[in-house]
Amino acid sequence: MVIDNPVHLLIKSIVLCCFISLPAVAEEDAIRIGNDPQLFVDDYLVASMENLQRVDQQAEKLNGGKPIFTGGKFYGTVLHDQGKFKMWWRHIDLSGYSYAESIDGINFETKAKISGIRYAGDVNLAVEIDPNSPTAASRYIAGFDAPGMAAGIAVSSDGINWTALNDGKRVTHRAADTYNQILWDPNARHYKLFTRTDFGSAGGNGEVRGHRVMTNPNPHDDPENWTLQKEWIFDKQGTSEIQRRQIYALTDWIYHGQHFALMNVYEHIDDFSEGGQSKLARHDKDIMNVYLGTSRDGVNWDDRLVYEQRPLIPRGGRGSFDNGMVIPASTIVTHANRHWIYYCGWNERHGNPQNQLERDSAIGVATIRLEGFRSIHAGAQEGVMTTRPFLVDGAQMHLNLSAKNGKVEAELLDVKGTPIPGFSGRQAAVLQGVDEVRVPVVWETPLQVLNGKPVVLRLKMKNSDVYALRIVK
């Protein structure tokens, strides 16, 4: 069972012990989940839990933890599109980017050097497929490092030949030299632009790195029409926290309405107390880790894992290519029931102009179970999870769960918490001995008889993990 592997799981220490009964909820207040997967990464759909834990997973490195691509840097992107993996990678000399393809996600072949973008500063490129594109000529959209060390935007039909909007000029004020990501938010019906921003210097001891998100209804027609939604720094532990951690880059990946951030965090800034140059040693100061953040709006992020020091991809050990820094690609790939997270690994620390460190870079990849970033876990003692009321719209419910040596009983209640005949008690669906991302929940009564009606799902769990639910047509 998943919980038996301590390498890949990080268990949250808080156990929710008190069962909270559901108050009556009006039908019109029920959540309309439609047919999208509903991940249990937060409490959006969860009303109560008893004797259960939330479990966070780390991604598992592929290729034996070794690089899959050498000779280049990153601050780039990998997408799975048109039946293949597509990679945009950065040249070592910062002269620009090249485009590569792969069938298996491991072995890439470079196809072309991209054209049409004039870079400035430390090159970065974040590519997205734009589902709101007005024409086929702008099927791809990308943020890049425009002259003036600020965000530029470009579009392309093939990902190789690009046209820069705004005549190639920057579309915001200074945004620093890490990812400038633009993507369409289908729920909010606008584009979001994520960039780093700087909050001046730390008393003359270097820059203070922060982040911001801006919105624009249509950058294709008006690429400079950005409205600031929020900018922030890590400061929950007071003003001195800027020497403990700073946000280096943040990009957003939207999965069925849920926002996930790849948060690149610079830690123990300019602290070289662990010694001088070494490409072999694994240091813990002046390093960079990647953490997963979650959000419902793409503006306000749950950064708990940063403060709990639980990276999504662990840095490698002594002598590894990624022992010093891990910098993720701009987005997450979903393919073959896994989420793929590509990243650039460095074998030394960040350094600064006064303490320049030699280092090598290479690209690696790690994967995680489909929708498996966080689960609701039950041990040997039975636990109970109850959802908030949601509307049924389909013929069958699927659960993403692991219960190889356990059991999950699923029953449906009405909005008052009363068991629904045919779906509860002795007629509850029982799932055991399974570990699948789409396990059908089968009751004696067809689910579609409840279409259009609000229901509550109650799961009684033992030795199992549940990641998500989905109602399908």
C-alpha positions as CSV (number, residue, x, y, z in Angstrom):
1,M,0.0,0.0,0.0
2,V,1.2,3.5,-0.7
3,I,1.6,4.5,3.0
4,D,4.2,1.7,3.5
5,N,6.8,3.6,1.4
6,P,8.4,6.3,3.6
7,V,10.6,7.6,0.7
8,H,7.7,8.8,-1.4
9,L,5.3,9.9,1.3
10,L,5.4,12.7,3.9
11,I,2.8,12.3,6.5
12,K,1.2,15.3,8.0
13,S,1.3,15.1,11.8
14,I,-2.1,16.5,12.5
15,V,-4.9,13.9,12.9
16,L,-8.4,15.1,12.8
17,C,-10.2,13.3,15.6
18,C,-13.5,14.9,16.0
19,F,-16.3,14.0,13.6
20,I,-18.4,17.0,12.7
21,S,-22.0,16.3,11.6
22,L,-23.3,18.0,8.5
23,P,-25.9,20.8,9.0
24,A,-28.8,20.8,6.6
25,V,-27.8,22.5,3.3
26,A,-30.2,24.0,0.8
27,E,-30.1,22.3,-2.6
28,E,-29.2,25.5,-4.4
29,D,-26.1,25.7,-2.2
30,A,-24.7,22.3,-3.3
31,I,-21.4,22.4,-5.1
32,R,-21.6,21.8,-8.9
33,I,-18.7,19.5,-9.5
34,G,-19.7,18.6,-13.0
35,N,-17.6,15.8,-14.5
36,D,-14.1,17.1,-13.5
37,P,-11.9,15.2,-11.0
38,Q,-12.2,16.6,-7.5
39,L,-8.9,16.3,-5.8
40,F,-8.8,16.0,-2.0
41,V,-5.7,18.4,-1.7
42,D,-7.7,20.9,0.3
43,D,-11.1,21.2,2.1
44,Y,-13.0,22.5,-0.8
45,L,-15.2,19.4,-1.0
46,V,-14.4,17.9,2.4
47,A,-16.8,18.7,5.3
48,S,-15.4,16.4,8.0
49,M,-12.8,13.7,8.8
50,E,-12.4,11.3,11.7
51,N,-9.3,9.3,12.5
52,L,-7.8,10.2,9.1
53,Q,-4.6,11.9,8.0
54,R,-3.7,14.0,5.0
55,V,-0.6,12.6,3.3
56,D,1.7,14.5,1.0
57,Q,3.8,12.7,-1.6
58,Q,7.1,13.4,-3.2
59,A,7.7,12.8,-6.9
60,E,9.7,9.7,-7.8
61,K,12.8,10.4,-10.0
62,L,12.9,8.4,-13.3
63,N,16.0,7.1,-15.1
64,G,17.5,6.0,-11.8
65,G,17.8,9.6,-10.6
66,K,20.3,10.4,-13.4
67,P,19.9,13.2,-16.0
68,I,17.9,12.6,-19.2
69,F,19.3,15.6,-21.0
70,T,22.8,17.1,-20.7
71,G,24.5,20.0,-22.4
72,G,21.7,22.5,-21.7
73,K,20.1,24.5,-18.9
74,F,16.4,25.0,-18.3
75,Y,14.0,27.8,-17.4
76,G,12.1,26.1,-20.1
77,T,9.1,23.9,-20.7
78,V,8.0,20.4,-21.5
79,L,4.5,19.7,-22.8
80,H,2.8,16.5,-24.0
81,D,1.1,17.5,-27.3
82,Q,0.1,15.8,-30.5
83,G,1.2,12.4,-29.2
84,K,4.8,13.4,-28.2
85,F,6.7,15.2,-25.5
86,K,7.9,18.6,-26.6
87,M,10.8,20.4,-24.8
88,W,12.1,23.9,-25.0
89,W,15.6,24.1,-23.5
90,R,18.0,26.9,-22.9
91,H,21.5,27.0,-24.4
92,I,24.5,27.1,-22.0
93,D,25.7,30.4,-23.5
94,L,22.3,32.1,-23.0
95,S,22.0,32.6,-26.7
96,G,18.4,31.3,-26.8
97,Y,16.4,28.2,-26.9
98,S,16.1,25.0,-28.9
99,Y,13.2,22.7,-29.4
100,A,13.3,18.9,-28.8
101,E,10.9,16.0,-29.0
102,S,10.5,12.6,-27.4
103,I,8.1,9.6,-27.6
104,D,8.9,8.1,-24.2
105,G,9.6,11.3,-22.2
106,I,13.2,10.2,-21.5
107,N,15.0,10.2,-24.8
108,F,14.8,13.6,-26.5
109,E,16.1,14.6,-30.0
110,T,16.7,18.3,-30.7
111,K,14.8,19.4,-33.8
112,A,15.5,23.1,-34.3
113,K,16.6,26.3,-32.7
114,I,13.6,28.6,-32.1
115,S,13.4,32.0,-33.9
116,G,11.6,35.3,-33.6
117,I,12.3,36.1,-29.9
118,R,15.0,38.7,-28.9
119,Y,16.1,37.9,-25.4
120,A,17.7,40.0,-22.7
121,G,19.4,39.2,-19.5
122,D,19.3,35.6,-18.1
123,V,17.2,33.9,-20.7
124,N,13.8,32.2,-19.7
125,L,10.9,30.8,-21.7
126,A,7.6,29.5,-20.4
127,V,5.5,27.9,-23.2
128,E,1.8,27.1,-23.0
129,I,-0.9,25.8,-25.4
130,D,-3.5,28.6,-25.5
131,P,-7.0,27.1,-25.6
132,N,-8.3,30.7,-26.0
133,S,-6.1,31.5,-29.0
134,P,-7.9,33.6,-31.6
135,T,-6.1,32.0,-34.5
136,A,-4.0,28.9,-35.3
137,A,-1.0,31.2,-35.6
138,S,-1.1,31.7,-31.9
139,R,-1.7,28.2,-30.7
140,Y,1.3,28.4,-28.5
141,I,1.9,31.4,-26.2
142,A,5.0,32.1,-24.2
143,G,6.4,34.5,-21.7
144,F,10.1,35.4,-22.1
145,D,12.8,37.7,-20.8
146,A,12.3,40.9,-22.8
147,P,14.8,43.8,-23.0
148,G,14.7,45.7,-19.8
149,M,14.7,42.5,-17.8
150,A,10.9,42.3,-17.9
151,A,8.2,40.1,-19.3
152,G,7.7,39.8,-23.0
153,I,5.0,37.7,-24.8
154,A,5.3,35.7,-28.0
155,V,3.0,33.4,-30.0
156,S,3.6,30.6,-32.4
157,S,1.8,28.1,-34.6
158,D,4.4,25.4,-34.3
159,G,6.5,26.2,-31.2
160,I,9.6,26.9,-33.3
161,N,8.9,30.1,-35.3
162,W,7.6,32.8,-32.9
163,T,6.1,36.3,-33.3
164,A,6.7,38.6,-30.3
165,L,3.7,40.8,-29.3
166,N,4.1,44.5,-28.5
167,D,6.9,44.6,-31.1
168,G,9.1,42.5,-28.8
169,K,9.1,45.2,-26.1
170,R,8.3,44.4,-22.5
171,V,4.7,44.4,-21.4
172,T,5.3,45.0,-17.6
173,H,7.8,46.9,-15.5
174,R,10.9,45.0,-14.2
175,A,10.2,41.3,-13.6
176,A,13.7,40.0,-13.0
177,D,15.4,37.1,-14.7
178,T,13.3,34.0,-13.9
179,Y,10.1,32.6,-15.3
180,N,7.6,35.0,-16.9
181,Q,4.6,32.7,-17.4
182,I,1.4,33.6,-19.2
183,L,-1.6,31.2,-19.4
184,W,-5.3,31.2,-19.9
185,D,-7.5,30.6,-16.8
186,P,-10.7,29.1,-18.2
187,N,-12.7,29.6,-15.0
188,A,-11.8,33.2,-14.4
189,R,-12.0,33.9,-18.2
190,H,-8.8,35.9,-18.3
191,Y,-5.0,35.5,-18.8
192,K,-2.7,35.4,-15.9
193,L,0.9,36.5,-15.9
194,F,3.3,35.3,-13.2
195,T,6.6,37.0,-12.8
196,R,9.2,37.6,-10.1
197,T,9.4,41.1,-8.7
198,D,12.0,42.6,-6.4
199,F,11.4,44.5,-3.2
200,G,14.7,46.4,-3.1
201,S,17.8,45.3,-1.1
202,A,18.2,43.7,2.2
203,G,20.0,46.5,4.0
204,G,22.7,46.5,1.3
205,N,23.1,42.7,1.5
206,G,21.5,41.8,-1.8
207,E,18.1,41.8,-3.5
208,V,14.8,40.8,-1.8
209,R,13.0,38.5,-4.2
210,G,9.2,38.4,-4.3
211,H,6.5,37.4,-6.7
212,R,3.4,38.8,-8.4
213,V,0.4,37.8,-10.5
214,M,-1.4,40.0,-13.0
215,T,-4.4,39.6,-15.2
216,N,-5.4,40.7,-18.7
217,P,-8.7,39.8,-20.5
218,N,-7.0,39.7,-24.0
219,P,-3.2,40.2,-24.4
220,H,-3.5,39.3,-28.0
221,D,-5.2,42.6,-28.7
222,D,-3.7,44.6,-25.8
223,P,-0.5,43.1,-24.5
224,E,0.2,45.8,-22.0
225,N,-3.2,45.9,-20.3
226,W,-2.1,44.1,-17.1
227,T,-3.8,44.6,-13.7
228,L,-1.8,43.7,-10.6
229,Q,-3.7,41.2,-8.4
230,K,-1.1,40.5,-5.8
231,E,2.6,40.7,-5.0
232,W,4.2,39.1,-2.0
233,I,7.4,37.9,-0.3
234,F,7.9,35.2,2.3
235,D,7.4,37.0,5.6
236,K,5.2,34.9,7.9
237,Q,8.1,34.6,10.3
238,G,8.9,38.3,10.4
239,T,11.1,40.7,8.5
240,S,14.2,38.6,9.0
241,E,12.8,35.7,7.0
242,I,14.2,37.2,3.8
243,Q,17.5,35.7,4.8
244,R,16.0,32.3,5.4
245,R,13.9,32.0,2.2
246,Q,12.9,34.0,-0.9
247,I,10.6,33.0,-3.8
248,Y,12.8,32.6,-6.8
249,A,10.2,31.6,-9.4
250,L,6.6,30.5,-9.4
251,T,4.5,29.1,-12.2
252,D,0.9,27.9,-12.2
253,W,-0.5,24.6,-13.6
254,I,-4.3,24.4,-13.8
255,Y,-5.8,20.9,-13.5
256,H,-9.6,20.8,-13.9
257,G,-10.0,24.2,-12.1
258,Q,-7.5,23.5,-9.3
259,H,-4.3,25.6,-9.4
260,F,-1.0,24.1,-8.5
261,A,2.2,26.1,-8.1
262,L,5.7,25.0,-8.8
263,M,7.3,27.2,-6.1
264,N,11.1,27.5,-6.6
265,V,12.5,28.7,-3.2
266,Y,15.9,30.1,-2.6
267,E,17.0,29.1,1.0
268,H,19.6,30.5,3.4
269,I,20.5,33.2,1.0
270,D,24.3,33.9,0.6
271,D,25.2,31.6,3.5
272,F,28.4,29.8,2.5
273,S,29.3,28.7,6.1
274,E,29.3,25.1,4.9
275,G,32.6,25.6,3.0
276,G,33.9,26.6,-0.4
277,Q,33.6,25.2,-3.9
278,S,32.5,21.5,-4.1
279,K,30.5,19.8,-6.8
280,L,30.3,16.6,-4.8
281,A,29.1,17.8,-1.4
282,R,25.4,18.2,-0.7
283,H,24.9,21.5,1.0
284,D,21.9,22.8,2.9
285,K,22.6,26.5,2.7
286,D,22.4,28.8,-0.3
287,I,20.4,26.2,-2.2
288,M,17.1,26.0,-4.1
289,N,14.2,23.5,-3.7
290,V,10.9,23.1,-5.4
291,Y,7.7,22.9,-3.4
292,L,4.1,22.4,-4.4
293,G,1.5,25.1,-3.6
294,T,-2.2,24.9,-4.0
295,S,-4.9,27.5,-4.7
296,R,-8.5,27.9,-5.9
297,D,-7.9,31.2,-7.6
298,G,-4.3,31.2,-8.7
299,V,-3.7,34.3,-6.6
300,N,-3.6,33.2,-3.0
301,W,-1.4,30.2,-2.4
302,D,-1.2,27.6,0.4
303,D,2.5,27.5,1.0
304,R,2.4,25.1,4.0
305,L,4.9,22.7,2.5
306,V,7.5,25.4,2.1
307,Y,7.4,26.0,5.9
308,E,7.3,22.3,6.6
309,Q,10.3,21.8,4.4
310,R,8.7,19.1,2.2
311,P,10.0,19.5,-1.3
312,L,8.1,18.0,-4.2
313,I,11.3,16.8,-5.8
314,P,14.1,16.0,-3.3
315,R,17.6,17.2,-4.1
316,G,20.1,14.4,-4.9
317,G,22.8,13.1,-2.5
318,R,26.5,13.5,-2.6
319,G,27.9,13.5,-6.1
320,S,24.6,13.7,-7.8
321,F,23.8,16.1,-10.6
322,D,21.1,17.8,-8.6
323,N,22.6,18.0,-5.1
324,G,22.7,21.8,-5.0
325,M,19.6,23.2,-6.8
326,V,16.4,21.9,-8.3
327,I,14.7,24.3,-10.7
328,P,11.4,23.0,-12.2
329,A,10.1,23.3,-15.7
330,S,7.4,25.9,-16.1
331,T,4.5,23.4,-16.0
332,I,3.5,19.8,-15.3
333,V,2.9,17.2,-17.9
334,T,0.0,14.7,-17.6
335,H,0.5,11.4,-19.5
336,A,-0.1,7.7,-19.0
337,N,-1.8,8.1,-15.6
338,R,1.2,10.0,-14.2
339,H,2.1,13.6,-13.7
340,W,5.6,14.4,-15.0
341,I,7.7,17.1,-13.5
342,Y,10.8,18.0,-15.5
343,Y,13.6,20.0,-13.8
344,C,17.1,21.4,-14.1
345,G,19.5,20.1,-11.5
346,W,22.8,21.8,-10.5
347,N,25.7,20.3,-8.6
348,E,26.5,23.4,-6.6
349,R,24.9,26.2,-4.7
350,H,23.5,29.5,-6.1
351,G,26.4,31.7,-5.2
352,N,26.6,35.5,-5.7
353,P,28.9,38.0,-7.5
354,Q,31.3,38.0,-4.5
355,N,31.3,34.2,-4.2
356,Q,31.1,32.8,-7.7
357,L,30.8,29.0,-7.8
358,E,31.5,26.7,-10.7
359,R,28.6,24.3,-11.3
360,D,27.2,22.0,-14.0
361,S,23.6,21.6,-15.0
362,A,21.5,18.9,-16.5
363,I,17.8,18.0,-17.0
364,G,16.0,15.3,-15.0
365,V,12.4,14.2,-14.6
366,A,10.3,12.8,-11.8
367,T,6.7,11.5,-11.8
368,I,3.8,11.2,-9.4
369,R,0.6,9.2,-9.5
370,L,-2.3,10.8,-11.4
371,E,-3.9,13.2,-8.9
372,G,-1.7,11.8,-6.2
373,F,-0.1,14.9,-4.8
374,R,-2.0,14.5,-1.5
375,S,-4.3,11.8,-0.2
376,I,-6.7,11.2,2.7
377,H,-5.2,8.2,4.5
378,A,-6.7,5.7,6.9
379,G,-4.7,3.3,9.0
380,A,-5.8,0.1,10.8
381,Q,-8.4,2.0,12.8
382,E,-11.5,2.9,10.7
383,G,-11.7,6.5,9.6
384,V,-14.6,8.4,8.2
385,M,-14.6,11.2,5.6
386,T,-17.8,13.1,4.7
387,T,-18.0,15.5,1.7
388,R,-20.0,18.7,1.4
389,P,-23.2,18.4,-0.6
390,F,-22.6,18.3,-4.4
391,L,-24.9,17.8,-7.4
392,V,-24.9,14.5,-9.2
393,D,-24.5,14.8,-13.0
394,G,-23.6,11.5,-14.6
395,A,-24.0,7.7,-14.7
396,Q,-21.1,6.5,-12.5
397,M,-18.8,7.7,-9.8
398,H,-15.1,6.8,-9.9
399,L,-12.6,7.0,-7.0
400,N,-8.8,7.4,-7.3
401,L,-7.7,5.2,-4.4
402,S,-5.2,2.7,-3.1
403,A,-6.6,-0.1,-1.0
404,K,-4.5,-3.1,-1.8
405,N,-4.6,-4.3,1.7
406,G,-7.5,-2.3,2.9
407,K,-11.1,-1.4,2.3
408,V,-13.3,1.6,1.5
409,E,-17.1,1.7,1.9
410,A,-18.9,4.4,0.0
411,E,-22.4,5.5,0.8
412,L,-24.6,8.5,-0.2
413,L,-26.6,10.7,2.1
414,D,-29.0,13.5,1.5
415,V,-28.3,17.1,2.4
416,K,-29.6,16.5,5.9
417,G,-27.2,13.6,6.5
418,T,-29.9,10.9,6.1
419,P,-28.8,7.7,4.3
420,I,-30.3,7.4,0.8
421,P,-32.0,4.0,0.2
422,G,-30.1,1.9,-2.3
423,F,-26.8,3.7,-1.6
424,S,-26.2,3.3,2.1
425,G,-26.1,0.8,4.9
426,R,-26.0,-2.8,3.7
427,Q,-26.3,-1.4,0.1
428,A,-23.1,0.7,0.5
429,A,-20.5,0.0,-2.2
430,V,-17.4,-1.8,-0.9
431,L,-14.0,-1.4,-2.6
432,Q,-11.1,-3.5,-1.4
433,G,-7.9,-5.1,-2.8
434,V,-7.6,-2.4,-5.5
435,D,-5.1,0.3,-6.4
436,E,-6.3,2.3,-9.4
437,V,-6.8,5.9,-10.5
438,R,-10.4,5.2,-11.7
439,V,-12.2,2.6,-9.6
440,P,-15.9,2.4,-10.4
441,V,-18.2,2.8,-7.4
442,V,-21.1,0.4,-8.0
443,W,-24.3,0.5,-6.0
444,E,-27.3,-1.8,-6.4
445,T,-29.2,1.3,-7.6
446,P,-27.9,3.2,-10.7
447,L,-26.4,6.5,-9.8
448,Q,-28.3,8.3,-12.6
449,V,-31.5,8.2,-10.6
450,L,-30.0,10.9,-8.5
451,N,-29.1,13.2,-11.4
452,G,-29.7,16.8,-10.6
453,K,-30.0,16.1,-6.9
454,P,-27.5,17.1,-4.1
455,V,-25.9,14.3,-2.3
456,V,-23.2,13.8,0.4
457,L,-20.5,11.1,0.0
458,R,-19.4,9.3,3.1
459,L,-16.4,7.1,3.0
460,K,-15.5,4.6,5.7
461,M,-11.9,3.7,5.3
462,K,-9.3,1.2,6.6
463,N,-5.7,0.9,5.5
464,S,-6.4,2.9,2.4
465,D,-5.7,6.2,0.6
466,V,-8.2,8.2,-1.4
467,Y,-7.0,10.9,-3.8
468,A,-9.9,12.1,-5.8
469,L,-13.5,11.4,-7.0
470,R,-15.1,11.9,-10.4
471,I,-18.6,11.5,-11.8
472,V,-18.7,10.5,-15.4
473,K,-21.5,10.6,-17.9
